[in-house]
Amino acid sequence: ATLVKGPWSDTKLPPLQRALLLVHNMTLDEKLAMLHGWATPAGGGESGASVITMECNTSASCAYIGNVAPNARLGIPPLTMNDGPQGFRDTKHPGTSTAWPSGLAMAASWDVDAMFEWGAGMGREFREKGANVQLGPGVNVARVPRNGRNFEYLSGEDPFLGRTLVRPAVRGIQSQKVIANVKHYVLNNQETNRNEVSAEADERTRFEIYYPPFEGAVEAGVGSAMCSYNKVNGVWACESSPALVHDLKGKLGFQGFVMSDWGATHSASLMQGLDMEMPGDQFFGTARLRTALERKTVTRAAVDDSVTRILRAMFDVGVMDVPLSTWHWGRHARNVSSEASAASARRLSAASTVLLKNEGGLLPLRRGARLALFGLAGGEALIHGGGSGAVSGSYVVTPFEGIRRANGPGGQVTFGFETGANASDAADRASRADAAIVFVGALATEALDRRSLSLDDACVDYGYCSPAFAHQNALVAAVAAANPNTVVVVSSPGAVLLPWSGQVRAILANFYPGQQAGNAIADVLFGAANPSGKLPVTFPNCENETRFTAAQWPGLPDPTAPSYAFYTEKLLVGYRYYDAWEIRFTTGFPFGHGLSYTTFTYSALQATPESVTLVVANTGKAAGAEVAQLYLGFPEGFGEPTKLLRGFVRTALLQPGDSADLAFALSERDLQIYSTDGDGGWMTPNGEFQVFVGSSSRELPLSSSFSM
C-alpha cells in the first residue's frame, strides 16, 4: 500500500539522504526503468520499436500525458505527469478541472501571494486526479512578442519579474505533494521552427536574461525541469552539457531531475545532463542504456545520480509518504473542480486585470445602466490558449453572462453579433446605450507563432475562426465613434496593437483569464474589485517596433542546419530596448503600466546599497492597492541597459487618505552583472547606481542614487 519500509522511511532524514539509501537498495534494471517513459515493447522488444500511448482510459501505463512505471518490489509509486501550466488538461474527461488564469495573466498581478494561491490551487487538483508531476510552470522570457506560447509564461519580458514570481508558484504547487516542472529550458523563445532552430546567445545574455526565472524555481526547490526542443548554440537543448551540467546543475545549483520535452531526446544523453526521456524509451530504454554502460559511454555513477535526483524530488515534496492509492490512475476521471477553486480563479483573474486607460473616470460603471456589448463577449470569449496550455474548465462564465448578472435587475445589457464588416449595425446599437463595451482578442497556440500583433490577424492560421474575430479594429472604431463612453476589454496571449487607443475612454487587459472570465471582468468593470494589475510585457505602437531582423527571428537557414536565431539584441529585451532608443508611446503602453480607480502619490525616497524606502499614499476617493516598482541604473561603462527592474512591492488595500511605508531590500545579486572572465560569475561594478521608483517603467516620479 505504500513504500516498503527501510532506512529511507525515516521522514526526519533529509530528502537527499533518503534517496541515496533507496538507490543503494535498487537493482540496475530498477534504476534504468525510472529513466524513461512507460512503453510497451513491440516488434523485437526493447531492441526494436515500442508503443507509446498517452492519456488513455484503459491502463496505468498510459493514463497521463507522461507515465513512469512503479517499482512493485520497493513500493515506489509511478510518476504520473500531466499538462499543464494553466491547470489540469484532461482531454478524456473535459470539464472535470478548473481553467485558471494563464501564466502571463498571473504575471500581470505582480503579486507573490496570488502566485502561491494559483500554484496551490492547481497543485491540489493535480493531486486529486492522481498526478504527482505538474508540467508547469512555464517561465520563458518573452523575447519575441509574437511567440505563440507567451501566454503560458509567467516571466513576461523581464527576468527579475519571472525569478520573483516563479518562487511562490513552485512552492504552491509542491505544497500539494506534487512535483513542479519548470520549463522550457532553455532559449525556447519561439515556436517557428522550434524543432530545428538553434538559439545563438552569448554567456552573459543567457545568465542575465534567460536563466534567472529558472534560477528562481531552483531557489524555491523545484523538483524537475524540462529541456526544450530547440538547439542551444548548435547543440540540442536536451544534450547540451554546457547548458544542463555546467549551468543548470552547476552554477544554478539545480538538485532536481531534467526530463525531455515530448520527443526532444536525440541520443542517450545521460552524461550530458538529461535524466529522463519522455514520453517513451527510444534512447533511454533499459536495453539501450545497458549497452551504453557496457561500452562505457554511460557510467554507473551517472545512472545513480539521475535516479537519485528523481527520488530526491519525490521524497522532498511528499510523493513517497502518502498511500500508493493517492497516485492510482483511476483518479484521473474524477471531477476535482470545486466552488472554492472557482472562487479562487475568479479572484485571481480580477487581480490580474490591467487598467490601461480610464479617461474622465468612466470606470467603474454604475449598476442598472444600459450597456451594449460587442465582439468576443459570448461563446467565443477567450479563456485559454491552445496546445498543452489548454484546459476545458468545469464551466465557463462568458462576459455577457457575468456583466448581465452584475448590472442588476434594473439594468439592460444587449449583445449582438455585429462585426467590423457590418459596422453600421454595431454603431446603431452602441448609440442607444449609456456605455458600450467591446471585447477583442487574439488566439495563440503551441507550435505556431502569431502572424502579427494586429487584432485583424487574431485567428489567421488556426483553422477555427469565428466571424466575431473579423475586422476587430474596425468594430472598435465604429463603436467608439457612435458612443463616447466606449470601453474595450483585450483578451490576448501577449502584446497586441491598439491603434484606436486614443479614440476610446477606457481599456482593460485581462490576457487569458480562465473560466471565470465573465465574473472577474464584471467585478472590475463595476468596481467590486479595484484593478491593480501591471503590464508584464510592453504593448508596442507598431509591428516589430524592436526592429528584429530575420536573423534574430525566426532565424536564417544554414547549409548544415535548418536555421539559426541570433540573439544579437543581447540584453535589450522588451522595455530595455524602448529605453535605449527612447521610444515614446503613442497608441501602446509601457512595461509595468497599470492604473487604478484611485490615485497614488510617491514620496520620502531614501536609498542605500542595502535598501530603498518610500511612502505611497492613496490620494483618491476609492480604496485601492498599488504596486510600486524599483528600477536601477548601473554605473556607466559596464554595458547594462538604461535601467533594470530590481524590486516591486504591493501595498495593502489603502483607504482614501491612508499611506504605506514601503521597503525594497536589495540583495548583493541585485547590484551585480555577469562577468564572462574565466569560468564566469557575478560581480559588483564600482560606481554610482541610479535609483528610480514609480508606478511603471515610464512613470518614475522618485529618483536618487548611491555609490559602491
C-alpha positions in Angstrom: 0.0 0.0 0.0 3.0 2.3 0.3 6.8 2.5 0.1 8.4 -0.6 1.6 9.8 0.2 5.0 13.6 0.6 5.3 16.1 3.2 6.5 14.8 5.5 3.8 11.4 5.6 5.5 12.7 8.0 8.2 10.9 11.3 7.4 13.3 13.1 9.7 16.2 12.4 7.3 16.9 15.0 4.5 15.4 14.0 1.2 18.8 13.5 -0.5 19.9 11.0 2.2 16.6 9.1 1.9 17.1 9.0 -1.9 20.6 7.7 -1.6 19.6 5.0 0.8 16.9 3.8 -1.5 19.1 3.9 -4.6 21.6 1.7 -2.8 18.9 -1.0 -2.5 17.8 -0.9 -6.1 19.0 -3.2 -8.9 20.4 -1.8 -12.1 17.2 -2.7 -14.1 15.1 -1.0 -11.4 17.2 2.1 -11.7 17.1 2.2 -15.5 13.3 1.7 -15.5 13.0 5.1 -13.8 14.8 7.0 -16.6 12.2 6.8 -19.4 8.5 6.7 -20.1 6.4 3.6 -19.6 6.5 1.9 -23.0 5.0 -1.3 -24.2 7.6 -3.4 -26.2 6.6 -4.2 -29.7 8.3 -5.9 -32.6 11.7 -7.0 -31.4 11.1 -5.9 -27.8 13.3 -3.1 -26.4 15.8 -3.5 -29.2 13.0 -2.8 -31.6 10.1 -0.3 -31.6 8.0 0.5 -28.5 4.4 1.5 -28.4 3.8 4.8 -26.6 0.2 5.6 -25.6 -0.8 8.7 -23.7 -4.0 9.9 -22.0 -5.9 6.6 -22.2 -8.8 5.3 -20.1 -7.6 1.7 -20.0 -4.3 1.3 -18.2 -1.9 2.8 -15.6 0.8 2.7 -18.3 -0.9 5.4 -20.4 -3.4 7.2 -18.2 -1.5 10.5 -18.2 0.5 12.5 -20.7 3.6 11.1 -19.1 4.0 7.9 -17.2 6.9 6.2 -15.4 6.4 2.7 -14.2 6.2 2.0 -10.4 8.5 -0.3 -8.6 6.4 -3.1 -7.0 9.2 -4.7 -5.1 10.1 -1.5 -3.2 6.7 0.2 -3.3 8.0 3.2 -5.3 4.9 4.9 -6.8 4.6 5.7 -10.5 5.4 9.1 -11.8 2.2 10.4 -13.3 2.7 13.6 -15.3 0.2 15.9 -16.8 -0.2 19.2 -18.6 -0.1 22.0 -17.9 0.7 25.5 -16.9 -2.9 26.7 -16.7 -4.4 23.8 -14.8 -5.0 20.1 -15.3 -5.6 19.4 -19.1 -7.9 16.5 -19.4 -8.9 15.6 -22.9 -10.6 12.3 -21.9 -12.7 13.9 -19.2 -13.3 17.5 -20.2 -15.0 19.8 -17.7 -13.5 18.0 -14.6 -10.8 20.5 -13.7 -10.5 24.3 -13.3 -9.3 26.5 -16.1 -7.2 29.0 -14.1 -5.8 32.3 -15.5 -2.8 31.7 -17.7 0.8 32.2 -16.6 1.1 35.6 -18.4 -2.2 36.7 -16.9 -0.9 35.8 -13.4 2.3 37.7 -14.2 0.1 40.8 -14.6 -0.9 40.5 -11.0 2.7 41.3 -9.8 1.6 39.6 -6.6 3.6 36.9 -4.9 0.7 35.9 -2.6 -1.6 35.4 -5.7 1.1 33.3 -7.3 1.1 30.9 -4.3 -2.7 30.7 -4.3 -2.6 29.9 -8.1 0.1 27.2 -7.7 -1.6 25.6 -4.7 -5.0 25.6 -6.4 -3.6 23.9 -9.4 -1.5 21.5 -7.4 -4.5 20.4 -5.4 -6.4 19.4 -8.5 -3.4 17.5 -9.9 -3.1 15.5 -6.7 -6.8 14.8 -6.6 -6.6 13.5 -10.2 -3.7 11.2 -9.2 -1.0 13.2 -10.9 2.2 13.8 -9.0 4.1 15.9 -11.6 2.6 19.1 -12.9 4.2 20.1 -16.3 4.5 23.7 -15.3 5.1 26.5 -14.6 6.4 27.9 -17.8 8.9 30.7 -17.4 10.5 31.6 -20.7 11.1 35.3 -21.1 9.0 37.0 -23.8 11.8 37.8 -26.2 9.6 37.6 -29.3 6.3 39.4 -28.9 4.7 37.1 -31.5 5.8 33.9 -29.8 2.8 31.5 -29.8 3.4 30.4 -26.2 4.0 33.7 -24.4 0.6 33.2 -22.8 2.0 30.2 -20.8 4.9 32.0 -19.3 4.9 33.9 -16.0 8.0 35.9 -16.6 6.6 38.4 -19.1 9.6 40.2 -20.7 11.6 40.6 -17.5 13.9 38.1 -15.8 13.6 39.7 -12.4 9.8 39.5 -12.6 10.0 35.9 -13.6 12.6 35.0 -10.9 10.4 36.6 -8.2 7.0 35.2 -9.3 8.1 31.6 -10.0 9.2 31.0 -6.4 5.7 31.2 -4.8 4.2 29.4 -7.8 6.5 26.5 -7.4 6.1 26.4 -3.6 2.3 26.5 -4.1 2.3 23.5 -6.4 4.7 21.5 -4.3 2.8 22.3 -1.1 0.2 19.8 -2.5 2.7 16.9 -2.7 3.0 17.5 -6.5 6.4 18.0 -8.2 6.5 21.2 -10.2 8.3 21.1 -13.6 9.9 24.4 -14.7 10.0 24.7 -18.5 11.2 25.1 -21.2 15.0 25.1 -20.6 16.4 27.0 -22.4 16.2 29.8 -25.0 12.9 28.3 -26.2 11.6 31.7 -27.2 9.8 30.9 -30.4 7.5 28.3 -31.9 8.5 28.8 -35.5 11.0 26.0 -36.4 11.1 25.1 -32.7 12.2 21.5 -33.5 15.2 22.6 -35.6 16.2 26.2 -34.7 19.5 26.8 -32.9 19.2 29.7 -30.5 22.6 31.5 -30.5 23.1 33.5 -27.3 26.2 34.5 -25.5 27.0 33.6 -21.9 26.2 37.0 -20.4 22.9 37.2 -22.2 21.9 33.7 -21.0 22.8 34.4 -17.4 21.3 37.9 -17.2 18.1 37.5 -19.3 17.1 33.9 -19.8 18.4 31.9 -16.8 17.0 34.0 -13.8 13.4 32.6 -14.0 14.8 29.1 -13.9 17.1 30.1 -11.1 14.1 31.4 -9.1 12.5 28.0 -9.5 15.7 26.4 -8.2 15.7 28.7 -5.2 12.2 27.5 -4.5 13.3 23.9 -4.5 11.6 22.9 -7.8 11.7 19.1 -8.3 12.1 18.9 -12.0 12.9 20.9 -15.2 12.1 20.2 -18.8 14.6 20.8 -21.6 13.3 22.2 -24.8 13.0 21.2 -28.5 15.5 23.8 -29.9 19.2 23.7 -30.0 21.4 26.0 -27.8 24.4 27.3 -29.6 24.3 24.4 -32.1 23.6 21.6 -29.7 20.2 20.1 -28.8 19.0 21.6 -25.5 18.4 18.0 -24.1 22.0 17.0 -24.8 23.8 20.3 -24.1 26.3 19.6 -21.4 27.2 23.4 -21.1 23.5 24.3 -20.5 22.5 21.3 -18.4 25.5 20.2 -16.5 27.7 23.3 -16.2 25.0 26.0 -16.0 21.7 24.5 -14.6 23.1 21.8 -12.3 26.4 23.6 -11.7 26.1 27.3 -11.5 22.4 27.5 -10.8 22.6 24.7 -8.2 19.6 22.6 -9.5 19.2 19.5 -7.4 16.1 18.0 -9.2 15.9 16.0 -12.4 15.7 17.0 -16.0 13.2 15.4 -18.3 13.0 16.0 -22.1 10.1 17.7 -23.7 8.0 15.1 -25.5 10.1 13.8 -28.3 13.0 16.1 -27.6 15.5 13.4 -26.8 18.0 12.8 -29.6 20.5 10.4 -28.0 21.3 8.6 -24.8 22.5 11.9 -23.4 22.6 10.9 -19.7 26.2 12.1 -19.5 25.2 15.4 -20.9 22.7 16.2 -18.2 19.4 14.6 -19.3 18.0 12.4 -16.5 14.7 11.2 -18.1 13.4 10.6 -21.6 9.8 11.5 -22.3 7.4 10.1 -23.2 9.0 6.8 -24.3 12.2 4.8 -24.3 13.7 5.3 -27.8 17.1 6.3 -26.4 16.8 5.7 -22.7 15.3 2.2 -22.8 16.8 -0.4 -20.4 18.5 -2.5 -23.1 20.0 0.6 -24.8 21.4 2.0 -21.6 22.8 -1.4 -20.6 24.6 -1.4 -23.9 25.9 2.1 -23.3 27.1 1.0 -19.9 29.0 -1.9 -21.4 30.5 0.5 -24.0 31.4 2.9 -21.2 29.6 5.8 -23.0 27.4 6.0 -19.9 28.7 5.4 -16.3 27.0 3.7 -13.3 27.7 7.0 -11.4 25.6 8.9 -13.9 22.8 6.5 -13.7 22.8 6.6 -9.9 22.9 10.4 -10.0 19.9 10.6 -12.3 17.9 8.1 -10.2 18.9 9.9 -7.0 17.7 13.2 -8.4 14.3 11.7 -9.3 13.8 10.0 -5.9 15.0 13.1 -4.0 12.3 15.2 -5.7 9.7 12.5 -4.8 10.8 12.4 -1.2 11.1 16.2 -1.0 7.5 17.1 -1.9 6.0 14.1 -0.2 5.1 11.8 -3.1 6.7 8.9 -1.3 5.0 9.4 2.1 1.3 9.1 1.1 -0.6 5.9 0.3 0.0 4.5 -3.2 -3.7 4.9 -3.8 -3.1 8.6 -4.0 -1.5 8.1 -7.3 -3.9 5.5 -8.7 -4.6 6.1 -12.4 -8.3 5.6 -11.8 -8.4 9.0 -10.1 -7.8 10.6 -13.5 -11.6 10.6 -14.2 -12.6 12.4 -11.1 -14.2 15.9 -11.2 -11.8 17.8 -9.0 -13.1 21.4 -9.6 -14.9 22.9 -6.6 -16.7 26.1 -5.5 -13.5 27.1 -3.7 -11.3 26.7 -6.8 -13.8 28.6 -9.0 -13.9 31.4 -6.4 -10.1 31.5 -6.4 -10.0 31.5 -10.2 -12.4 34.5 -10.2 -10.4 36.4 -7.6 -7.1 35.7 -9.4 -8.4 36.8 -12.7 -9.7 40.1 -11.3 -6.3 40.6 -9.6 -4.6 40.1 -13.0 -6.6 42.6 -14.9 -4.8 45.7 -16.0 -6.5 49.1 -16.4 -4.6 50.7 -19.3 -6.8 53.8 -19.7 -9.7 55.4 -17.8 -10.3 58.8 -19.3 -12.5 61.0 -17.2 -13.1 58.2 -14.6 -15.5 56.4 -16.9 -14.9 53.2 -14.9 -16.3 51.8 -12.6 -19.7 51.6 -14.3 -22.8 52.3 -12.3 -25.2 49.4 -11.9 -28.5 49.5 -13.6 -27.1 51.1 -16.8 -28.0 50.4 -20.4 -25.0 48.6 -21.7 -24.2 47.4 -25.2 -21.7 44.5 -25.6 -19.8 43.7 -28.8 -17.2 41.3 -30.1 -15.9 38.3 -28.0 -18.4 38.6 -25.2 -20.3 35.4 -25.8 -19.3 31.8 -26.6 -16.2 33.0 -28.4 -14.8 34.6 -25.3 -11.1 33.8 -25.0 -10.3 31.7 -21.9 -7.0 29.9 -22.7 -4.6 29.3 -25.4 -4.1 26.1 -27.5 -1.8 23.1 -27.1 -0.6 21.8 -23.7 -1.7 25.0 -22.1 -5.3 24.5 -22.9 -7.8 23.5 -20.2 -11.5 22.6 -20.6 -12.8 24.1 -17.4 -15.7 22.8 -15.3 -17.8 25.6 -16.7 -17.2 29.0 -18.4 -18.8 32.3 -17.4 -18.9 34.5 -20.5 -18.5 38.3 -20.2 -22.1 38.7 -21.3 -23.3 36.4 -18.5 -21.1 38.0 -15.9 -22.0 41.6 -16.8 -25.7 40.9 -17.1 -25.7 39.4 -13.6 -23.6 42.2 -12.1 -25.6 45.0 -13.7 -28.6 44.1 -11.7 -32.3 43.7 -12.5 -32.8 47.4 -13.2 -30.3 47.5 -16.0 -30.3 46.4 -19.6 -27.4 44.5 -21.3 -27.6 43.8 -25.0 -25.3 41.6 -27.0 -25.3 41.2 -30.8 -23.2 39.5 -33.4 -22.1 42.6 -35.4 -18.5 42.6 -36.6 -16.4 45.2 -38.3 -17.8 44.0 -41.6 -21.2 45.4 -40.6 -20.0 48.3 -38.5 -23.1 50.4 -39.2 -25.3 48.0 -37.3 -22.9 48.0 -34.4 -22.8 51.8 -34.3 -26.6 52.0 -34.3 -26.9 49.7 -31.2 -23.9 51.4 -29.5 -25.5 54.9 -29.9 -28.6 53.8 -27.9 -26.6 52.7 -24.8 -25.2 54.5 -21.8 -21.9 52.8 -22.4 -20.5 50.3 -25.0 -18.1 47.5 -24.1 -16.2 45.9 -26.9 -14.4 42.6 -26.2 -11.5 41.9 -28.5 -8.7 39.4 -28.5 -6.3 37.1 -30.3 -5.8 33.4 -30.4 -2.4 31.7 -29.9 -1.3 28.1 -29.6 1.7 25.9 -29.1 3.6 25.1 -32.3 2.7 28.3 -34.1 3.9 31.9 -33.7 1.4 34.6 -34.3 1.1 36.0 -37.9 1.2 39.6 -36.5 0.3 41.6 -33.4 -2.8 43.0 -35.2 -6.2 42.1 -33.9 -7.2 41.7 -37.6 -4.9 38.7 -37.7 -6.3 37.4 -34.4 -7.2 33.9 -35.7 -5.5 33.5 -39.0 -3.7 30.1 -39.3 -5.7 28.5 -36.5 -8.5 26.9 -38.7 -11.5 27.7 -36.5 -12.1 31.4 -36.9 -15.4 32.7 -35.7 -17.0 35.8 -37.5 -16.6 37.6 -34.2 -12.8 37.8 -34.9 -13.3 39.6 -38.2 -12.2 43.2 -38.5 -11.9 43.8 -34.8 -10.2 47.2 -35.2 -12.9 48.5 -37.5 -15.5 47.3 -34.9 -13.8 49.3 -32.1 -13.5 52.4 -34.3 -17.2 52.2 -35.3 -18.5 51.7 -31.8 -16.2 54.5 -30.4 -17.5 56.9 -33.0 -21.1 56.2 -32.0 -20.7 56.2 -28.3 -18.3 58.4 -26.4 -18.4 56.1 -23.4 -16.7 53.1 -25.0 -14.7 50.6 -23.0 -12.5 47.9 -24.7 -11.5 44.7 -23.0 -8.5 43.0 -24.5 -8.0 39.2 -24.0 -4.7 38.3 -25.6 -1.8 35.9 -25.4 0.6 38.8 -25.0 1.3 42.1 -26.7 -1.2 43.4 -29.2 -1.5 46.6 -31.2 -4.2 49.1 -30.1 -4.4 51.6 -33.0 -7.7 53.1 -31.6 -6.4 53.6 -28.0 -6.8 57.3 -28.4 -10.4 57.0 -29.6 -11.9 55.2 -26.6 -12.2 56.3 -23.0 -11.3 53.1 -21.1 -9.2 50.0 -21.9 -8.7 46.8 -19.8 -6.4 43.9 -20.5 -7.1 40.5 -18.9 -4.9 38.3 -21.1 -6.2 34.7 -21.0 -8.4 34.9 -17.9 -9.6 31.4 -17.3 -13.1 30.0 -16.9 -14.3 32.8 -14.6 -13.6 35.4 -17.2 -17.1 36.9 -17.2 -17.5 37.2 -13.4 -14.0 38.5 -13.0 -14.2 41.2 -15.6 -17.6 42.2 -14.2 -16.1 42.6 -10.8 -13.6 45.0 -12.3 -16.0 46.9 -14.5 -18.4 47.6 -11.7 -15.8 48.3 -9.1 -16.3 45.2 -6.8 -12.5 44.8 -7.5 -10.3 47.8 -8.0 -7.8 46.9 -10.7 -4.1 46.8 -9.6 -2.5 44.7 -12.3 0.5 45.9 -14.2 1.6 45.0 -17.8 4.2 42.2 -17.7 5.0 42.9 -21.4 5.2 46.1 -23.5 2.2 46.9 -25.7 4.0 48.4 -28.7 2.9 51.2 -31.0 3.5 49.3 -34.2 4.6 45.9 -35.6 8.2 44.9 -35.0 9.0 48.1 -33.1 12.1 46.4 -31.7 13.4 46.1 -35.3 14.1 42.4 -35.3 15.9 41.2 -38.4 15.2 37.8 -39.9 18.5 36.6 -38.4 17.1 37.4 -34.9 13.7 35.9 -35.6 12.6 33.5 -36.9 16.2 32.7 -37.9 18.2 32.2 -41.1 18.7 28.9 -42.9 22.2 27.4 -43.0 23.7 24.8 -45.3 24.4 22.5 -42.4 21.3 23.1 -40.2 17.7 24.2 -40.7 18.1 27.7 -39.0 19.9 29.8 -36.5 18.3 32.6 -34.5 20.9 35.1 -33.4 20.2 36.9 -30.1 22.2 39.9 -31.2 20.0 42.3 -29.2 21.7 40.8 -26.2 20.3 42.5 -23.1 18.0 44.8 -24.9 14.8 42.8 -24.5 11.4 44.4 -24.1 11.4 47.7 -22.2 15.2 47.8 -22.2 15.1 48.3 -26.0 12.5 51.0 -25.7 14.6 52.9 -23.1 17.8 52.5 -25.2 16.1 54.0 -28.2 13.9 56.5 -26.3 10.7 55.3 -28.0 7.7 57.2 -26.9 4.3 55.6 -26.5 1.5 56.9 -28.7 -1.0 54.1 -29.1 0.8 51.5 -27.0 1.6 51.2 -23.3 4.9 50.6 -21.4 6.0 47.7 -19.3 4.7 47.9 -15.7 1.9 50.2 -16.6 -1.5 49.8 -14.9 -4.0 52.3 -13.4 -6.4 52.2 -10.6 -9.8 53.7 -9.7 -8.0 55.8 -7.2 -4.8 57.8 -7.3 -1.5 57.4 -5.5 1.4 59.7 -4.7 5.0 58.7 -4.0 7.3 60.5 -1.5 10.1 60.3 1.0 12.5 58.2 -1.0 15.7 57.1 0.7 18.2 54.8 -1.0 21.3 52.9 0.2 23.0 49.8 -1.3 21.1 47.7 1.2 17.5 49.1 0.9 15.2 51.6 -0.7 12.3 53.0 1.3 9.5 55.4 0.4 5.9 56.3 1.2 2.9 55.6 -1.0 -0.4 57.4 -0.2 -3.9 57.0 -1.6 -4.9 60.5 -2.6 -8.1 59.4 -4.4 -11.7 58.6 -3.5 -11.7 54.8 -3.6 -9.9 52.1 -1.7 -7.1 50.5 -3.7 -3.7 48.8 -3.8 -0.7 50.0 -5.7 2.4 48.0 -7.0 5.4 50.3 -6.5 8.3 49.4 -8.8 12.1 49.9 -8.3 14.5 50.3 -11.2 18.2 50.6 -11.0 20.6 52.3 -13.5 24.0 50.7 -13.3 27.3 52.5 -13.4 28.4 53.6 -16.8 30.9 51.5 -18.8 29.6 48.1 -17.8 27.3 47.5 -20.7 24.0 47.4 -18.8 20.7 48.7 -20.2 19.4 52.2 -19.1 17.5 50.7 -16.2 16.5 47.3 -14.8 13.7 46.2 -12.7 15.1 45.2 -9.3 12.1 45.2 -7.0 8.3 45.6 -6.7 6.1 45.8 -3.6 2.3 45.6 -3.5 0.7 47.8 -0.8 -2.2 46.5 1.3 -5.6 47.8 0.3 -5.3 51.5 1.2 -8.4 53.5 2.1 -8.6 57.1 0.8 -6.1 59.2 2.8 -4.1 56.3 4.1 -0.5 55.7 3.3 2.0 52.9 3.5 5.7 52.8 4.3 7.3 50.5 1.7 10.8 49.0 1.6 12.7 47.2 -1.1 15.5 45.1 0.3 18.4 44.9 -2.1 20.5 41.8 -2.2 24.1 41.5 -3.4 22.9 39.9 -6.6 20.5 42.8 -7.3 23.6 45.0 -7.8 25.6 42.6 -9.9 26.3 41.9 -13.5 27.5 38.7 -15.0 31.2 38.6 -16.0 32.5 36.1 -18.5 36.0 36.3 -17.3 37.5 32.9 -16.5 34.7 30.4 -15.7 32.2 33.3 -15.4 30.5 34.7 -12.3 28.6 37.6 -10.8 30.5 40.8 -9.9 29.5 44.1 -8.4 30.6 47.1 -10.5 32.1 50.1 -8.8 30.5 53.5 -9.3 27.2 55.3 -9.0 23.8 53.5 -9.2 20.8 55.5 -10.2 17.5 54.7 -8.3 14.1 55.2 -9.8 10.8 54.4 -8.2 7.2 54.7 -9.5 4.2 53.0 -11.0 5.7 51.8 -14.3 8.9 51.7 -16.3 8.0 55.1 -17.6 6.2 56.7 -14.6 9.0 57.1 -12.1 8.5 60.3 -10.0 11.2 59.5 -7.5 14.9 59.2 -8.1 18.1 59.1 -6.1 21.5 57.4 -6.2 24.1 55.6 -4.2 27.7 54.6 -4.8 29.5 51.3 -4.5 
